[in-house]
Amino acid sequence: MPLDDGTPLPPTLPARPRVLVVDDEPAVRMVSRLMLEGAGYAVTEVGDAAAAVERVAKTDRPFMVVLLDVTLPDRSGTELLAELRYSTPRSRVVLTSGKPEEDVPDHGADSYLPKPFTRDQLLAAVRSATAMTTT
């Protein structure tokens, strides 16, 4: 649709996939954000479960992926995961932890990413989860 003077509107850019990083370690949040933003994702970071719940509730566009740490100061990531499944069912969850996956049985996440992780491992986990997202 053109502007009033007949000038065509510029094409709109597609929205970047959104990722919510939930981790109590500021360095992990920052590095994850930088890696993901460098790959074209829009990233929001929070440091605890309460902030994650608030962020998800206030968003006008769901997060495509939630990168969720198992150990948070106010709740475990596995407890928060159930609430996220209810409040944002279209978001995929990648659980992160310094523990091996077998130490977090039946976690219910779409993917598991052990810490420390490389940029390639992080992007592979997020892309894999993104591929699972239905429209």
For each residue, the residues with C-beta under 8 A, 3 or more apart:
1: 9
2: 5 6 7 8 9
3: 6 7 8 9
4:
5: 2
6: 2 3
7: 2 3
8: 2 3
9: 1 2 3
10:
11:
12:
13:
14:
15: 18 42 61
16: 40 41 42
17: 40 41 42 64 65 130
18: 15 41 42 43 44 61 62 63 64 65
19: 36 41 42 43 44 63 64 65 66 67 126
20: 43 44 45 46 52 55 56 63 65 66 67 91
21: 29 32 33 36 43 44 45 46 67
22: 45 46 47 48 49 51 52 66 67 68 69 72 77 80
23: 28 29 32 45 47 67 69 72 96
24: 47 48 69 71 72 73
25: 28 29 69
26: 29 30 47
27: 30 31
28: 23 25 31 32 69 96 115
29: 21 23 25 26 32 33 45 46 47
30: 26 27 33 34 45
31: 27 28 34 35
32: 21 23 28 29 35 36 43 45 67 122
33: 21 29 30 36 37 43 45
34: 30 31 37 38
35: 31 32 38 39 119 122 123
36: 19 21 32 33 39 41 43 122 123 126
37: 33 34 40 41 42 43
38: 34 35 119
39: 35 36 123
40: 16 17 37
41: 16 17 18 19 36 37 126
42: 15 16 17 18 19 37
43: 18 19 20 21 32 33 36 37
44: 18 19 20 21 55 63
45: 20 21 22 23 29 30 32 33
46: 20 21 22 29 51 52 55
47: 22 23 24 26 29 51 73
48: 22 24 51 52 72 73 74 75
49: 22 52 53 72 74 75 77 79 80
50: 53 54 74 75
51: 22 46 47 48 54 55
52: 20 22 46 48 49 55 56 66 68 80 84
53: 49 50 56 57 80 83 87
54: 50 51 57 58
55: 20 44 46 51 52 58 59
56: 20 52 53 59 62 63 66 84 87 88 91
57: 53 54 87
58: 54 55
59: 55 56 62 63
60:
61: 15 18
62: 18 56 59 88 90 91
63: 18 19 20 44 56 59 66 88 91
64: 17 18 19 91 92 129 130 133
65: 17 18 19 20 91 92 93 94 126 129 130 133
66: 19 20 22 52 56 63 84 88 91 92 93 94
67: 19 20 21 22 23 32 94 96 113 122 126
68: 22 52 77 80 81 84 93 94 95 96 109
69: 22 23 24 25 28 72 77 95 96 97
70: 76 77 78 95 96 97 99 104 107
71: 24 76 77 97 98
72: 22 23 24 48 49 69 75 76 77 80
73: 24 47 48
74: 48 49 50
75: 48 49 50 72 79 80
76: 70 71 72 79 80
77: 22 49 68 69 70 71 72 80 81 95 96 97
78: 70 81 82 95 104 107 108
79: 49 75 76 82 83
80: 22 49 52 53 68 72 75 76 77 83 84
81: 68 77 78 84 85 93 95 107 108 109
82: 78 79 85 86 108
83: 53 79 80 86 87
84: 52 56 66 68 80 81 87 88 91 93
85: 81 82 88 89 93 108
86: 82 83 89
87: 53 56 57 83 84
88: 56 62 63 66 84 85 91
89: 85 86
90: 62 133 134
91: 20 56 62 63 64 65 66 84 88 133
92: 64 65 66 110 111 129 130 132 133
93: 65 66 68 81 84 85 108 109 110 111 129
94: 65 66 67 68 109 110 111 112 113 125 126 129
95: 68 69 70 77 78 81 104 107 109 111 112 113
96: 23 28 67 68 69 70 77 112 113 114 115 117
97: 69 70 71 77 101 103 104 112 114 115
98: 71 114 115 116
99: 70 103 104 114
100: 103 114
101: 97 104 107 112 114
102: 105
103: 97 99 100
104: 70 78 95 97 99 101 107 112
105: 102
106:
107: 70 78 81 95 101 104 112
108: 78 81 82 85 93
109: 68 81 93 94 95 112
110: 92 93 94 129 132
111: 92 93 94 95 125 128 129
112: 94 95 96 97 101 104 107 109
113: 67 94 95 96 117 121 122 125
114: 96 97 98 99 100 101 117
115: 28 96 97 98
116: 98
117: 96 113 114 121 122 125
118: 121 122
119: 35 38 122 123
120: 123 124
121: 113 117 118 124 125
122: 32 35 36 67 113 117 118 119 125 126
123: 35 36 39 119 120 126 127
124: 120 121 127 128
125: 94 111 113 117 121 122 128 129
126: 19 36 41 65 67 94 122 123 129 130
127: 123 124 130 131
128: 111 124 125 131 132
129: 64 65 92 93 94 110 111 125 126 132 133
130: 17 64 65 92 126 127 133
131: 127 128
132: 92 110 128 129
133: 64 65 90 91 92 129 130
134: 90
135:
